[in-house]
Amino acid sequence: MNLILYHAWKSSASRRVRFFLEEKGLHYEAHEIDLAKQEQHQPAFLKVNPLGVVPALIHNGRALHESGTICEYLEAAFPEPRLCPTDPYHLAQMRNWVRHVDGLIGNLIRYNWRYTIQDRAAKLSEAELEALLAKIPSEERREAWLRVARNPYTAAELDQARDNLIGMLDQMETMMVDGWLIRGGFSLADIAVAPFVRRVGEEIAPEELSHIKRPAVAHWWASIQERPGYQRAKFDPFLS
């Protein structure tokens, strides 16, 4: 089988792929990339993913990146147990959920970087910051580093990010079908959303996951956490 996963424990995209692999019951060799040490920007990892972001997967010597792409590839390569719908409409709905939560990643970055990077980045000299930025291949990530180092996110921006993530919960509440995000049962749609809900419920807005406010989402989240695949994927607390 020869599956090699490069990942970071607290990366939402890495969590998605680990969850998918565990639900598939696939054996894989895991290599942790230490984001705090900037290992994702080192030459050894850039040979695997030139974009310098996790996760990345190697299957039989061929590399893939982007968590949604990796999961759909694994579905095609290892169809059982099935985690993507066969009905074209439901498959489209699944992909819409994946794209929707991917579009929310900037909101998580505001919180993640506020607690893990901002203090360290603010202490960098101009020369140190310039040298760090020169090693980052992704323009988007360079801009994020520059922003957090020299113009930290304001309270209003964090509040807006929080509102956007809560809006995701509202959409989930109205769109649940038989306890899952799309008709037909548990799927990649649920796997894709789970890391975001974990962050919301862990730190950002835990009160929003109550059975009183959003009973369908609360029931869904309890079901997710009971799955052995979720437990093996290790969604440990972000702030630890």
Secondary structure, DSSP 8 states (H G I E B T S, - for coil): --EEEEE-TT-HHHHHHHHHHHHHT---EEEE--GGGTGGGSHHHHTT-TT--S-EEEETTEEEESHHHHHHHHHHHS-SS--S-SSHHHHHHHHHHHHHHHTTHHHHHHHHHHHHTHHHHHT--HHHHHHHHHT---HHHHHHHHHHHHS---HHHHHHHHHHHHHHHHHHHHH-BTTBSSTTSS-HHHHHHHHHHHHIIIII-GGGG-TTT-HHHHHHHHHHHHSHHHHHH----S--
